[in-house]
Amino acid sequence: MRIRSTTVLGIRHNGEIALGADGQATMDKHVAKSNVRKVRKLQDGKVVTGFAGSTADAFMLLDKFEEKLNGYGGQLRRAAIELAKEWRKDQYLRKLEAMMVVADKDELLIIAGTGDVLEPDSDVAAIGSGAMYAQAAALALKKHAPHLTARQMVEDALHIAADICIYTNHNLMIEQPS
Protein backbone atom coordinates (compact mmCIF):
# COMPACT_ATOMS: atom_id res chain seq x y z
CA MET A 1 0.00 0.00 0.00
CA ARG A 2 1.21 3.50 -0.90
CA ILE A 3 0.27 6.77 0.70
CA ARG A 4 -1.05 9.02 -2.05
CA SER A 5 -3.50 11.61 -3.20
CA THR A 6 -3.57 15.33 -2.73
CA THR A 7 -4.53 18.57 -4.38
CA VAL A 8 -2.11 21.47 -4.77
CA LEU A 9 -3.17 24.72 -6.43
CA GLY A 10 -1.28 27.90 -7.25
CA ILE A 11 -2.82 31.04 -8.72
CA ARG A 12 -1.32 34.28 -9.98
CA HIS A 13 -3.96 37.03 -10.02
CA ASN A 14 -3.77 40.82 -10.00
CA GLY A 15 -0.04 40.85 -9.29
CA GLU A 16 -0.03 38.39 -6.40
CA ILE A 17 0.54 34.66 -6.09
CA ALA A 18 -0.96 32.20 -3.62
CA LEU A 19 -0.25 28.47 -3.28
CA GLY A 20 -2.33 26.04 -1.26
CA ALA A 21 -3.01 22.38 -0.65
CA ASP A 22 -5.40 20.18 1.23
CA GLY A 23 -4.22 18.06 4.15
CA GLN A 24 -5.31 14.55 3.23
CA ALA A 25 -3.05 11.55 2.75
CA THR A 26 -4.79 8.40 1.58
CA MET A 27 -3.51 4.85 1.98
CA ASP A 28 -5.33 2.57 -0.42
CA LYS A 29 -9.00 3.44 0.20
CA HIS A 30 -8.57 4.90 3.68
CA VAL A 31 -7.64 8.31 5.01
CA ALA A 32 -4.27 7.81 6.69
CA LYS A 33 -3.85 11.40 7.86
CA SER A 34 -6.01 14.49 7.49
CA ASN A 35 -3.60 17.32 8.27
CA VAL A 36 -0.47 16.75 6.18
CA ARG A 37 1.52 19.93 5.51
CA LYS A 38 2.15 19.87 1.75
CA VAL A 39 3.07 23.54 1.32
CA ARG A 40 6.42 24.89 2.48
CA LYS A 41 8.21 28.23 2.45
CA LEU A 42 11.87 28.42 1.43
CA GLN A 43 14.43 31.22 1.11
CA ASP A 44 13.07 33.12 4.13
CA GLY A 45 9.55 33.01 2.71
CA LYS A 46 10.47 34.32 -0.75
CA VAL A 47 9.68 30.95 -2.37
CA VAL A 48 6.66 28.76 -1.74
CA THR A 49 6.45 25.09 -2.78
CA GLY A 50 3.69 22.52 -2.83
CA PHE A 51 4.12 18.84 -3.57
CA ALA A 52 2.04 15.87 -4.63
CA GLY A 53 2.99 12.21 -4.80
CA SER A 54 4.85 9.85 -2.54
CA THR A 55 5.74 11.73 0.67
CA ALA A 56 9.32 10.48 0.94
CA ASP A 57 9.91 11.21 -2.74
CA ALA A 58 8.42 14.69 -2.38
CA PHE A 59 10.69 15.52 0.56
CA MET A 60 13.70 14.29 -1.38
CA LEU A 61 12.76 16.61 -4.25
CA LEU A 62 12.07 19.47 -1.87
CA ASP A 63 15.59 19.10 -0.44
CA LYS A 64 17.08 18.96 -3.94
CA PHE A 65 15.10 22.02 -5.02
CA GLU A 66 16.27 23.96 -1.98
CA GLU A 67 19.88 23.01 -2.83
CA LYS A 68 19.36 24.32 -6.36
CA LEU A 69 17.77 27.55 -5.08
CA ASN A 70 20.73 28.13 -2.78
CA GLY A 71 23.17 27.28 -5.57
CA TYR A 72 21.60 29.71 -8.01
CA GLY A 73 21.05 32.65 -5.68
CA GLY A 74 17.32 32.15 -5.24
CA GLN A 75 16.57 32.29 -8.99
CA LEU A 76 13.36 30.26 -9.15
CA ARG A 77 13.28 29.44 -12.87
CA ARG A 78 16.97 28.52 -13.02
CA ALA A 79 16.71 26.32 -9.91
CA ALA A 80 13.59 24.61 -11.33
CA ILE A 81 15.27 23.90 -14.67
CA GLU A 82 18.42 22.56 -13.04
CA LEU A 83 16.36 20.31 -10.74
CA ALA A 84 14.35 19.00 -13.69
CA LYS A 85 17.54 18.27 -15.63
CA GLU A 86 19.09 16.40 -12.70
CA TRP A 87 15.78 14.60 -12.00
CA ARG A 88 15.67 13.42 -15.61
CA LYS A 89 19.32 12.30 -15.79
CA ASP A 90 19.88 10.75 -12.37
CA GLN A 91 19.06 7.04 -12.24
CA TYR A 92 17.81 7.23 -8.63
CA LEU A 93 15.86 10.48 -8.98
CA ARG A 94 14.10 9.24 -12.13
CA LYS A 95 12.27 6.68 -9.99
CA LEU A 96 10.79 9.30 -7.68
CA GLU A 97 7.03 9.67 -7.91
CA ALA A 98 6.20 13.27 -7.13
CA MET A 99 5.50 16.65 -8.69
CA MET A 100 5.96 20.17 -7.37
CA VAL A 101 4.42 23.59 -7.83
CA VAL A 102 6.88 26.35 -6.99
CA ALA A 103 6.39 30.10 -6.84
CA ASP A 104 8.03 33.35 -5.91
CA LYS A 105 6.47 36.81 -6.09
CA ASP A 106 6.83 36.85 -9.90
CA GLU A 107 6.66 33.28 -11.22
CA LEU A 108 4.51 30.19 -10.85
CA LEU A 109 5.92 26.89 -12.20
CA ILE A 110 5.16 23.16 -12.24
CA ILE A 111 8.14 20.78 -12.01
CA ALA A 112 7.60 17.19 -13.19
CA GLY A 113 9.83 14.13 -13.16
CA THR A 114 9.68 13.92 -16.93
CA GLY A 115 12.12 16.81 -17.03
CA ASP A 116 9.40 19.37 -17.65
CA VAL A 117 9.25 22.82 -16.12
CA LEU A 118 5.90 24.28 -17.07
CA GLU A 119 4.65 27.82 -16.78
CA PRO A 120 0.92 27.16 -16.64
CA ASP A 121 -1.65 28.72 -18.94
CA SER A 122 -4.04 31.22 -17.39
CA ASP A 123 -1.78 31.61 -14.33
CA VAL A 124 -3.26 28.50 -12.65
CA ALA A 125 -1.04 25.57 -11.63
CA ALA A 126 -2.66 22.41 -10.24
CA ILE A 127 -1.24 18.98 -9.42
CA GLY A 128 -2.47 15.88 -7.62
CA SER A 129 -5.59 13.77 -7.72
CA GLY A 130 -7.96 16.71 -7.33
CA ALA A 131 -6.02 18.96 -9.70
CA MET A 132 -8.56 19.13 -12.50
CA TYR A 133 -11.39 19.96 -10.09
CA ALA A 134 -9.34 22.72 -8.45
CA GLN A 135 -8.10 24.02 -11.79
CA ALA A 136 -11.61 24.22 -13.25
CA ALA A 137 -12.87 26.04 -10.17
CA ALA A 138 -9.90 28.43 -10.22
CA LEU A 139 -10.40 29.27 -13.90
CA ALA A 140 -14.09 29.98 -13.27
CA LEU A 141 -13.23 32.21 -10.30
CA LYS A 142 -10.64 34.13 -12.32
CA LYS A 143 -13.23 34.73 -15.05
CA HIS A 144 -16.35 35.39 -12.99
CA ALA A 145 -15.00 36.74 -9.67
CA PRO A 146 -11.97 38.87 -10.59
CA HIS A 147 -12.49 41.00 -7.46
CA LEU A 148 -11.22 38.13 -5.28
CA THR A 149 -7.58 37.98 -4.22
CA ALA A 150 -5.30 35.14 -5.32
CA ARG A 151 -5.48 33.74 -1.78
CA GLN A 152 -9.29 33.81 -1.75
CA MET A 153 -9.38 32.08 -5.14
CA VAL A 154 -7.04 29.32 -3.97
CA GLU A 155 -9.14 28.78 -0.84
CA ASP A 156 -12.47 28.72 -2.69
CA ALA A 157 -11.19 26.49 -5.51
CA LEU A 158 -9.65 23.98 -3.07
CA HIS A 159 -12.90 23.83 -1.10
CA ILE A 160 -14.79 23.14 -4.33
CA ALA A 161 -12.31 20.38 -5.20
CA ALA A 162 -12.71 18.90 -1.70
CA ASP A 163 -16.49 18.79 -2.19
CA ILE A 164 -16.02 16.69 -5.35
CA CYS A 165 -12.79 14.67 -4.96
CA ILE A 166 -12.71 11.89 -2.36
CA TYR A 167 -8.91 12.25 -2.10
CA THR A 168 -9.08 15.94 -1.12
CA ASN A 169 -10.22 17.38 2.21
CA HIS A 170 -11.08 20.81 3.63
CA ASN A 171 -7.97 21.10 5.88
CA LEU A 172 -6.22 23.72 3.80
CA MET A 173 -2.84 25.37 4.08
CA ILE A 174 -2.31 28.45 1.93
CA GLU A 175 0.89 30.46 1.67
CA GLN A 176 2.08 33.45 -0.32
CA PRO A 177 5.66 34.35 -1.19
CA SER A 178 6.98 37.51 0.44
N, C-alpha and C positions, 0 to 999 in steps of 0.2 A: 504494500500500500504506500502511495506517495501523498504527501501533503501538497495541495494545489489550490488553485482558484482564487482569483482576486479581480478587482477592478481598479485601475489607476487612470486618472484623467487630468490632463493639463490644458489650460485655456489661456490664450493671450487675447486680451480685449481692452480697448481704450487705453493702450499704453501700459497695462499691467499684466502680470502673469500670476496664475495660481495653479497649484498642483495638489491633488488630493487622492486619497484611496480609502477603500472600506477596510474593515478590520478582520474579515473572516478568512480563516484557513480551513480547508476541507480535506478530510482524509477519507478517501473512497466516497461514501455517500453520507458521511457524518461530519458535523461541525466539530473540528478539533480544538479551535480557539476562536474567540469572537473579537478579540481586541489586539490583533497583530499590528505593529507599527511598520508600515510599508513605505512611509515617506520620511526622508532624512534631509537634514541641512548639512552642507559642507562649506568649506572656505569661509568660516565665520558668518554663515547665513547667506552668503552671496549666491550660492548654488543650491538648488533643491532637486532631489532625486526621488523617484518612485519606482518600485520594482514589482515584477510579476514573475511567477514561476517557482521552481524549487527554492526553498528558503536558503539552504546552504549555498546553492549556486548563485543566488542573488547577492548574498553577502560577499562571496568571493569576487563577483563583478563590481560590487560597490567599492570594495577595497582597491581593486585594480583601477577603477575610474578615479578614485581619490588620488592614487599615485600619479596617474596621468595629469590630473588637474594641477597637482603640486609641481610636476615636472615641466609643465607648459605655462606656468605663471597664472593659473586660473582661467586660461582661455578655453571656454566651454567647447566650442566647435572643434578646435584642434585636439583637445583631450578626448572627445567623443570619437573622432576619426582614428586617432592612434589606438584607442581601446578596441574599436571594431576591427582594425587591421590585425592587432595581436590576437584577438578573439578568434578571428578567421584562420590565422596561421598556426597557432599553438595547438598541438595535438590534444593536450589536456583541456584547455579552455573550450575547444570546439564541442566537447561533450556536455558543456553546461547548458542547462535548460532554464533560461531566464531571459527577460527583456527589461529594458529600463526606459523611463522617460526622464529627461534631465532638462533643467531650465536655469537660466540666470535672469537678470532684469530685462535682457534684450532678446534672448533666443529660447526656443522650445524645440527639443529634439527627441526622437525615438532612436534608441540603439538596440539593434537585434544581432543575434549570434550568427546570422548569415553574412555579416560584414557590412550590413547596411546602417547608415546614419541618415535618418529621414527627417526633413523639416516638413511637418504635416500641413496639408491643405487646410484652408479656413481657420488656421491658428487653433486647432483642436487636436490634441494627441491623446489617444486612448489605447491601453493594452490590458490584457487579461481576459478572463472568461466573460465578464460583463461589459467589455469594451464597446461593442457595437451599440448596446443599449445606451450607455453613457454618452457615446459620441453622437448618436441621433438626438438625444435630449439636449446636448450642448449646442449642436448646430441649430436646433429649433429655438433655443433661448437666445443665441446670438442674433438670429433673424427677427424674432418676435418680441424680445424683451431687452433691447440694447441698452436700456437705462440701468440694468443690473451691473454690478462689478464682476470682475473675473472670479473673485472668491465666491460670490453669491451664485454665479453660474455653475461653478464646480460643485458646490454643495447641493444645489437643486438637481443637477444632472445625475450626481451619484445617488441621491435619494430615489430618483426615478428608476435608475438601474437596479437599485436594491429592491424596489417593489416588483420588478419583473424577473430578475436573475436569481436563481436559488443559491448561487455561489457568491453572492454579494450581500453584505448586511448594511445596516444604518449606522454602525460605529465608524464615523468618519474622522480622518485626520487631514487637515488642509494647511498647507504652508505656502508662503510667498517669499521669493528671494528679496534680499534687502539691497 
